Amino acid sequence: LAQAEAGSTQDSTDTVGWRAHVRPPPQAAAMAKTAKAAKPASSGLAIGLNKGFIVTGREMPQKASHMKGRNSKRNQLVREVIREVVGYAPYERRMLELIKIGSASTFKRSLKLAKRRLGTHKRGKKKRDEMSEAVSAMRRKG
């Protein structure tokens, strides 16, 4: 390892050799973000880029599993009734208080609290938006 470091004249961005585990190639990050391209039509040949038997695609009905998590009117009503009866969790009440203060730092602090409780940044942002909607609804109400 010491010889590899001493004798290495490669650039630090190079991912060849023993440094391959340190940094992924730049195109790997770009590939991860892009959507999958549409597959070109099959050529009917057994070799080549577009190899494969030519078939006609069928329109399949939507799977029930794809509907999971979708917000229906009934589901929305049930959640609304539960929220009305049960109220807010202690951390949600604390978030409401922080948002009511209205400064940028308390808004940020409410996100930090939500992130800690819910686990991810995305969930925290969603919860903070939900709580700020609740505060604005309270202000509209009275």
C-alpha positions in Angstrom: 0.0 0.0 0.0 2.9 2.4 0.8 4.5 1.6 -2.5 1.2 2.2 -4.3 0.9 5.6 -2.7 4.5 6.6 -3.3 4.7 5.4 -6.9 1.2 6.6 -7.8 1.1 9.5 -10.2 -2.7 9.2 -10.9 -5.1 12.1 -10.3 -7.2 12.1 -7.1 -10.4 12.0 -9.2 -9.2 8.9 -11.0 -11.0 5.7 -9.9 -8.5 3.1 -11.2 -6.6 0.7 -9.0 -6.8 0.6 -5.2 -8.8 3.9 -5.0 -11.8 2.5 -6.9 -13.7 2.2 -3.6 -13.2 5.8 -2.6 -15.2 7.6 -5.2 -17.7 6.3 -7.8 -17.2 7.3 -11.4 -19.0 10.6 -12.3 -21.3 8.9 -14.8 -22.6 6.5 -12.2 -24.3 9.4 -10.3 -25.8 10.8 -13.5 -27.2 7.4 -14.4 -28.8 6.9 -11.1 -30.8 10.1 -11.4 -32.1 9.7 -15.0 -35.3 7.8 -15.8 -35.2 4.5 -17.7 -35.4 5.0 -21.4 -38.1 3.4 -23.5 -37.0 0.0 -25.0 -36.8 0.1 -28.8 -38.9 -2.3 -30.9 -37.5 -5.8 -31.3 -35.9 -6.6 -34.6 -36.9 -10.3 -34.7 -33.3 -11.4 -34.9 -31.6 -13.5 -32.2 -28.6 -11.1 -32.0 -27.9 -7.4 -31.9 -29.0 -4.5 -29.7 -32.7 -4.9 -30.3 -32.7 -8.7 -30.4 -35.9 -10.7 -29.6 -39.1 -12.1 -31.0 -41.6 -9.5 -32.2 -44.6 -9.4 -30.0 -47.6 -7.1 -29.6 -47.9 -5.4 -26.2 -51.2 -5.9 -24.2 -52.9 -3.2 -22.2 -53.1 -4.7 -18.7 -55.6 -3.5 -16.1 -54.0 -1.5 -13.3 -52.8 -3.6 -10.4 -54.5 -3.1 -7.0 -51.1 -2.8 -5.4 -50.4 0.4 -7.5 -53.5 2.0 -5.8 -52.0 1.5 -2.3 -51.5 4.8 -0.5 -53.7 6.7 -2.9 -56.0 9.2 -1.1 -59.7 8.5 -1.6 -62.6 10.7 -0.3 -63.6 8.1 2.2 -60.0 7.7 3.5 -59.6 11.4 3.8 -62.9 11.7 5.8 -61.8 8.9 8.1 -58.4 10.6 8.8 -60.1 13.9 9.4 -62.5 12.4 12.0 -59.6 10.6 13.7 -57.6 13.8 13.8 -60.6 15.7 15.3 -61.2 13.0 18.0 -57.6 12.1 18.9 -55.9 15.5 18.4 -52.2 16.0 17.9 -49.2 14.0 19.2 -47.0 15.8 21.8 -44.2 16.4 19.2 -46.9 17.8 16.8 -48.2 20.2 19.4 -44.6 21.4 20.0 -44.2 21.9 16.2 -47.4 23.9 16.2 -46.1 26.2 18.9 -42.8 26.7 17.0 -44.6 27.5 13.8 -47.0 29.9 15.6 -44.0 32.0 16.7 -43.4 32.6 13.0 -39.7 33.3 12.9 -37.4 31.6 10.4 -35.4 30.0 13.1 -38.4 28.4 14.8 -39.7 27.2 11.4 -36.3 25.5 10.8 -36.3 24.2 14.4 -39.8 22.6 13.7 -38.3 20.8 10.7 -35.4 19.6 12.8 -37.8 18.2 15.4 -39.9 16.5 12.8 -36.8 15.0 11.2 -35.7 13.6 14.5 -39.1 12.1 15.2 -40.0 10.8 11.8 -36.6 9.6 10.5 -36.1 11.4 7.1 -35.9 14.9 5.8 -38.7 14.3 3.3 -41.1 13.1 6.0 -40.1 16.0 8.2 -40.8 18.5 5.5 -44.2 16.9 4.8 -45.1 17.0 8.5 -44.0 20.6 8.8 -46.1 21.6 5.8 -49.1 19.7 7.3 -48.6 21.5 10.7 -48.3 24.9 9.0 -51.5 24.2 7.2 -53.1 23.4 10.5 -51.9 26.7 12.0 -53.2 28.6 9.0 -56.6 26.8 9.3 -56.7 27.7 13.0 -56.1 31.4 12.1 -58.8 31.3 9.4 -61.2 29.7 11.8 -60.9 32.2 14.6 
